[in-house]
Amino acid sequence: MIRIDAIWLATEPLDMRAGTDTALARVIKVFGAARPHHAYLFANKRATRLKVLVYDGFGIWLAARRLNKGRFVWADGSTAITVALNEDQLCALVTGLPWKTLTQDHMIAVV
């Protein structure tokens, strides 16, 4: 339904009350622009909620996910402001699994 060519994770938290315009403004601030067919992920400070903004070339999609137990495994802001993810890492992240161990070739790189 929505084509996604690249997935980007922002390491700085986003207020989950933010709507489409606020999330889009954050994407532009952090990533420089909202590129078509790119997904931009943000979490709250406690990493219990996340929002995904996708620009499909015609409009903006904004989705939210909340974990009832536990936290999302999030990147710390000390190493980078943004992190690129692959599809497998995204699937692991949204289910609350440690996505950092998955690489492009599906090898475990970090334990």
C-alpha positions in Angstrom: 0.0 0.0 0.0 2.8 2.4 0.9 6.1 2.1 -0.8 9.1 2.6 1.6 12.6 2.8 0.1 14.5 3.9 3.2 13.8 3.8 6.9 15.4 6.4 9.2 15.4 6.4 13.0 15.8 9.7 14.9 17.6 9.3 18.2 16.1 12.4 19.9 12.7 11.9 21.5 9.5 13.3 20.2 6.5 14.4 22.2 3.8 11.9 21.3 1.1 14.6 21.3 2.7 15.9 18.1 0.5 15.8 15.1 1.3 15.5 11.4 2.6 19.1 11.1 4.8 19.0 14.2 6.2 15.6 13.2 6.9 16.8 9.6 8.6 19.9 11.0 10.8 17.6 13.2 11.7 15.5 10.1 12.8 18.5 8.2 14.8 19.8 11.2 16.5 16.5 11.9 16.8 15.0 8.4 16.9 18.2 6.2 13.9 17.2 4.1 11.0 14.8 3.9 11.9 12.6 0.9 9.3 10.6 -1.0 9.0 7.0 0.0 11.1 7.4 3.2 9.9 6.4 6.7 11.0 8.5 9.7 10.7 6.9 13.2 10.5 8.8 16.5 10.1 7.5 20.1 9.1 9.3 23.3 11.6 9.7 26.1 10.7 6.4 27.8 10.7 4.5 24.5 7.3 3.0 25.1 5.7 4.7 22.1 6.8 5.5 18.6 5.5 7.4 15.6 6.3 6.8 12.0 6.0 9.5 9.4 6.0 8.5 5.7 5.8 10.9 2.8 4.6 9.0 -0.3 5.1 11.8 -2.8 1.5 13.0 -2.5 0.7 13.3 1.2 1.9 12.4 4.7 1.1 9.2 6.6 1.5 9.3 10.4 1.1 6.1 12.4 1.7 5.4 16.1 2.5 2.3 18.1 2.5 1.7 21.9 3.9 -1.2 23.8 1.8 -2.3 26.8 4.8 -3.9 28.5 8.5 -3.1 28.0 10.2 -0.6 25.8 11.4 -0.2 22.3 15.1 -0.8 21.8 16.2 2.6 20.7 19.4 4.1 19.5 21.1 6.4 21.9 21.7 10.0 20.8 25.4 9.9 21.8 26.6 8.2 18.6 24.4 9.8 15.9 21.3 11.9 15.4 19.9 9.6 12.8 20.3 5.9 12.0 19.4 4.0 8.8 17.5 0.8 9.2 16.7 -2.1 6.9 13.3 -3.9 6.8 14.3 -6.7 9.1 15.6 -4.2 11.7 12.3 -2.3 11.4 10.3 -5.4 12.0 12.4 -6.3 15.1 12.2 -2.7 16.4 8.4 -2.4 16.2 7.9 -5.7 18.1 10.3 -4.6 20.8 13.2 -6.9 19.9 16.9 -6.0 19.8 17.2 -4.8 16.2 20.8 -3.6 16.5 22.0 -7.2 16.2 20.6 -7.7 12.7 22.7 -6.6 9.7 22.0 -6.6 6.0 23.3 -10.1 5.5 21.3 -11.4 8.6 24.5 -12.1 10.5 24.6 -11.4 14.3 27.2 -8.7 14.8 26.7 -7.6 18.4 25.5 -9.5 21.4 
